[in-house]
Amino acid sequence: MPATSVTKSDLFEFLDRHKLGVLGSISPGDVPQSSLVGIAVTPSLEIIFDTVKSSRKYRNLTTKPACSFVIGWAGETTVQYQGDARDPDAGELAAYQAMYFKKWPECRSHLSWPGITYFVVRPTWIRYSDYDQNPPLIQEFNF
């Protein structure tokens, strides 16, 4: 029997199974830009990723923190995710890095990269879509 609803716990399980997401951001000149990033997710559905300060995404998100993700493209089950990105403060950074490195242990080596930084994206809206079932299950969450 197809699922008829999705909980926030279900969303976490879905997001946590994925290691990659397509990040959408807006440049200071209002040009949309996308990039594939390695992600980790917290139980409160925050997305964590790393980048370097010389990247377009860093400039974009420090200028305009609103961003989006598409996660999950095997089959026809996906999450569309909108949120606001921020640089975690010094008191939070170690905890977020621990979650990120649990998913991406090989990325500990990025700590030696010049300009490495981390973003945490807090969700404002999420749409879960499962077209692999009939009828499709589509559910939205507002935060």
Secondary structure, DSSP 8 states (H G I E B T S, - for coil): -------HHHHHHHHHT--EEEEEEE-TTS-EEEEEEE-EE-TT--EEEEEETTSHHHHHHHH--EEEEEE--STTEEEEEEEEEE---HHHHHHHHHHHHHH-GGGGGGGGSTTEEEEEEEEEEEEEEETTSSS-EEEEEE-
